[in-house]
Amino acid sequence: MHHPLSIVILAAGKGSRMKSPKAKVLHEICGREMLYYSIKAAREITDDVIVVVAHQKDAVIRAMEKYFNGLTFITQDTDSFPGTGGAMMGIQPKYGDVLVLNGDMPLITRTSIDAFMSSESDIVMSVIPLDNPSGYGRVIIENNHVLRIVEEKDANDAEKAVQTVNAGIYAFKHHVLETYIPRLSNANAQSEYYLTDVIAMARNDGLTIAPLYVEEVEFKGVNSKNDLSNAEMIMMDRLRRDWMDAGVIMQLPHTIYIEEGVKFEGECIIENGVRLCGNTLIVNSHIKAHSVIEESVIRDSDMGPMAHIRPLSVIEETHIGNFVEVKKSTLTGVKAGHLSYLGDAIIGEGSNIGAGTITCNYDGKKKYQTIIGKNVFVGSDTQLVAPVEIADNVMIAAGTTVTSGKYESDILILSRTPIRKVVGFFTKFFGKGQQC
């Protein structure tokens, strides 16, 4: 259910501390750009989500439109109006309550956002109590009202002793923004327009400013690669916990990598060291240790250990053993026990793929498909040179190279060089009584 709340997400910054040419909000956490998570939480609350962009704005907009429809993107004039206050200039929210989020806070949740709506104050300001607030601006609170924000460099000893700091998220009544955003000034050391100045002006005019105490873990900003890694670990724990609560069995869950787009249905077992990526769907299947599944569908099957299922594969009622790689293939009712590469293939029910089998799907210019029918026995160390089509009920002898073409049903395909025996060669080569 949507609330009568507009949410503005600030995503215009460069993120220079990330030391990367990529816009900060496009760095990924569990397979999705960090801005995705702020928008996802916002869309669970409201239909009015406004994203303020500037740096690499086209890339940011394209990335988010892959996941969401109906977003409003506003481009900040960072040359004329830099800073968080500048980002709010020209914003036209749909509703009377406006929440301002940061695009680099991917751990925010709907529950956290809902908490801002519990107060009728003109402004609700998020604050965090820290054991060590060094480096942060202090929030001075009295009788559950925010009096002021003091930057550390401007704080006296008594103010420095305060352990409550600004978490950077605010809820405003729309009339507050209409009144004070046009009055912001950039007469400061950074020549920027600060949203925090609205707090000071509103307080001077006697408006009510309520503090909202929040958990640091959800309001943690990502400003460096180290922050990114820490945020991903927290998000990964959430994903694993949610899926285990939904019935997925995970062995040594802290060793399992799982991305946001992964889904499970039915009874699934995920062993240690597994990596699950992209929009993967796993249904009633067992993924064994140290296997990698990317952007694929696995139904009623077992994979691994140490199998690699690459994108766009669909595998049903199939056994994939250790060191088998499958790419962009559809396998139904197949056994591929070990040490094979199956790329751009369609393999039918009842077929057995011997160890060392390779579909030779690439000729240096194009990819070609291999089609194997039902009940086909493929012997070990077979090469299938695509494009090739094998009908049902065929046996392929071990060591055979199956060249391009179509092969009819009920045949044996055999290609071997005859064995040549040279009598006495061992003694001649090594000498009598010698060992190799």
N, C-alpha and C positions, 0 to 999 in steps of 0.2 A: 504494500500500500504506500503511495506517495504522500509526502507531507507537503504542506504549503511553505516550502523552503527552497530558496535559490542557493546553489553552491557554486562558488567561484574558486577555481583551482589555478594557482599561480605556477606557470610552467615556462617562463620566458628566459630564465637565467642560462648562462653559459656553463657554469659549474667548473671553473678553472682548476679547482683543487682536485678534480677527478683526473687531471693530466691526460686528457683524451680529446681527440678531434670530434668525438660524438657528443651530441647534446646530453646533458646530465640525465634528463628524465627518460632518455631512450636506452640507458644502460639496463640490462636485463637481470631480473630476479626470478628464479625458477621458470625460465623460458619465456617470460613476458616483460615488456618494458615497465620500469617502476611506475610510470605515470598511469599505466593500465589499472593498477591496484587502487589508486586514489579515485579514479573515475568509476571503477566497479563498485566501490563502497558508496560513492555518491549516488549512483544510479539506483541502488537499492532503496534510497530514501526519496528521491525526487526526479521529476521529469525535466527540471531546469538546471542543467549543468553547463557552466560557462568556463571555458579553458582559455587562459591568457597565454599567448605564445609570442615569441620574438626570435630568439636564436634558433636557427635551422627550423623555422616554423613549418615549412612545407613538409619536411621529413617527419616532424612531430604529428602534424595533422594526418598525413597518410598512414602513419603507424596506428593511430588511434581509430581511424575510420575502418580499419580491418576488423575491429571488435565491436564498435558501437555506432548506432545510428542516432540522429537527432541531437548531437552535441552542438553547442554554439562556440565558435572559436573567435576570439578577439585578439588582434595584433597590437601589442604595446608599442608605443612610440618611445623606444628606449633612449633615443638621442635627445629628445626634448623633455621627456618625463621618465627618467630612470628611477628604479627603486620600487619597493612594494606598494607604496602609496601611488606612484605613477601607474602601476599596473591596474589600479582600480578606477582610474579616470576613464570616463565614457562607458562604464558598465551600466547596463540597463536590466536589472533583475526582474523576474516575472512576479515574485512574491515579496511580501513585506519583511520576512526574516531572511537574512543573508549570512551564510557561513563561508568564511574564507579559509581554504585549505592550501597546503603546499604540495606541489607535484613530486617533491622529493621525499615524501613521507609515505612509503608504500605499505607500512604496517597498520595504518589506520583501518578501523572496522566500522560497520554500521552501528554497533552498540555504542562506540565512542562518539559518533556523530549525533546519535539520539540524545546523548547526555546534555548537549548544548541547548536542547529544546525544553529543558526542565525549568528554566528560569525566565521570568518576565522582565529581567533587567534590560536596559537599553543596549548594553554590551556585555557579552559573556567572554571571558578571556581565559584561555587554558594556561595553567601553571603547573610546574613540576617541583616537588621538594627534592633537593639533591644533597647527599652527604658532603660532596665537594662541589660547590657552585662556582669555583674559580673560572674566570673567563666568560661568564654569562652575566647579562643584565639582571638586576634584582627587581622583584616585584614586591612593592611595599603594600601590605594588606592590613586593614584595621576594621574590626567588627564585620568581617566577611565582605568588605568592599575594597576594591583596588584603589589605592590613593595615587600611586605613580609608579613608573618604571625608571630605574636608575641604572645607567650603564656603569660597568665596573670602574672604569677610569674616572668617573665623576662621583663615585660613592665615597661617603665618609666611613670611618671605622664601624660605626653602628650599622650602617646600611650594608657594608660588606659581610657582616655577621649573619645577615638574612640568608636563608638557604632555599628560598622559593624563587624560581627563575621562570622566565617567559617561555612557554612551549610553542608559541608562534601561530596558534590557530585561534580565530575569533568568530563570534557570532554577533552580528549587528542588526538592529532594527534599520530598515531601509532609510528612514528619515535621518538617522545618524550619518550615514554615508552621504546622503544628499546635502547635508549641512556642512560637513567638515572636509570632505575630499577636495572641493574647490578651494578651500582655505589653506591647504597644505603648502609648505614652503620648502625649498631646497637649500636654504641658507644654513648649511652645515658643512663639516669637513669633507664629506664625500659628494656634496652637491647632488644629493638624491632626495626623493620624496618618500618619507617613511610612514607606513601605516600606523606605527606605534604613536606617531604624533597626534593621531585622532584620539587616542586614549587620553592624552594630556589635555587636549582642548575640551573634550567631553567632560572630563572631571572638573575642570575649571568652571564649566557652565552648570555644574550640579547634576549631571546625568548619572544614572546608576550603572556601576561597572562591577559585575559579579565575577569572582574567581571560580574556575572549575579545575579542581585538582585531578590530574590525569596520570596514567601510568607511563613511565618513560619508554617502555618497550614499544607501545603503539604510536608514540609521537616522536619516535627517533628519526631524525633527518639523515639523509645519505649525502655526505659531502666528499667522500674519498673512496678509493677502491677498498680500503679496509672496512669502512662503513657498509659498503655494498655487500661484502662477504658476510659480515655479521647479520645484516638484514636478511640475506638469503637463508642463513641457517635458521633464523627464527621463523621465516615463512615456510621453510621445508618442514620444520617440526609441526607447524599447524596442519600442513597438507597431510603428512603421515598420520598424525593423530586423528584428523577428521575421517580418513579412509579406514583406519583401524576401528574407529567407533562405528563405522558403517558396515563392518564385518570382514574387512580384508585382513588376512594373516600376513604379518611381516616379521621375518626372522632377522634379528639384529637391526632394527629399523633405522638406527642412526647411521648405518652404512649405505642405506638405499637413497639414491637420488631420484626425485620425482618432480615433474613440472606441473604447472598450473592446469594445462590442457588435458592431462591424463585422467581417464575415467575407468571405473571398475563396475562390473555387474556380476552378481552371483557369488559363488565361493571361489576366491582367488588366494593363491599362496605366492608370496614374493620372498625369495631367499636373499641372503646377505649380498651386498655389493652390486645389486642390480641397478641399472640406469634406465629410467623410463622418460621419454622425451616427446614433446609436441602433443598433437591431438591424438594420442594413442588410446585405444579402447581395448580393455582386457576383460574377457567374459569367461567365467568358470575355468580358469587356466592356472597352470603352475609355471612360474618363471624361476628358473634355477640360478644358482649363484653366478654372479659376475656376467650376466647376460645384459645386452643392450637392445632396447626396443625403441625405434624411432618412428613416430607418425604412422602407426600401423594398427591393424585390427587383428586381435588374437582371440579365437573362440574355441572353447572346449579342447585345448591343446596344452602340451608341455614344451618348454623351450630350455635348452641348455643342459648342463652348465656351459658358460662362456659361448653362448650363441650371439649372433649379431643380426638383428632384423632391421633392415634399413627402410627408409620411407616408402610409403604407398604399397605396402605388402598387406595382403589379406590371407590369414592362415586359420583354417578351421579343421578341427578333429585330426590334428596332425602332431607327430612327434618330430621335434627338431633337436638333435643331439649337440654334443660339444664341438666347438670350432666349425659350426655351420653358419654361413652368411647367406642371407636372403635379401634381395633388393627388388622392389617394384614387381612382386610376383604374387600370384594367387595359387595357394596350395590347399587342396581339400582332401582329407583322409589319406595323407602321405606320410611315409617314414623316411627321414633323412638323418641317419644316426650320427654321422661325424665327418668332419673334414671335407665339406663341399661348399661350392659357390653356386647359388641359383639366382640368376639375375634376369629380369624381363621374361619370366617364365609363367606358364599356366600348366599345372600338373594335376591330374585327375585322381579320383578315389582309388585306393588300393595299390598305388604305385610305390615302389621302393627305390630309393636313391642310394647307391653304394658309395662307400668312402672314396674321397678323392675326385668325385664327379664335378665337372665344371661346365656351365653353360657359357660358351664363348660368344657373348652378346655384342661385342664391339669390334668393328673392323678398322678402327682408327678415324673413321669419319661419322658413322651412324651406329645407333643401337638397333638390334634386331631381336625378335621374340622367338622363344622356344616353347612349343606346345607339346605336351606329353599327355597321352590319353589315360584311360583307366587301366589298372592292373598291368602296368608296365614295370618290368624288372630291369633296372639299370645297374650293371655290374660296376665294380670298383674301378677307379682310374679311367672313367669314360669322359670324353670331351664331346660336347654337342655343339656343333658349329652353326650358329643361327644365321639366317632363318631356317628353322627345321621344325617339322611336324611329325610326331610319332603317333600312330593310331593306337586303339585299345589292344590289350592282350599281345604285347610284344616283349621279347627278351633281348637285351643288349649285353653282349659278352664283355667281361672285364677287359680293360685296356683298349677298348674300341674308340676310334675317332669317327663320330657320325657326322658326315658332311652335310651341307645344306640340301634341303629337299623335303619331299613327303615320303613317308614310309607306311605301307599298308599293314593291316592287322594280321595277327597270327603268324609272325615271322621271327626268326633269330637274326639279329644284326651282329656281324662278326668281322672285325678288322684287326688282324695280328700278323706280325712278321714271323715267318717260320723260325723255329729254334735251330741254331747251327751248333754242332758239337765238334770241338777240336781235341782229339785224344792226346793226352800227355802234355797239354799246354801248361798246367800248373807247375809241373817239375821243370819244364823248359824255362819258364819265366822266373821262378824263385830259386831254382837249383835244388838238387836232391837233399832231403833232410832239413831244408830251410822252412821257417814259418813266416807267414805273411804278417 
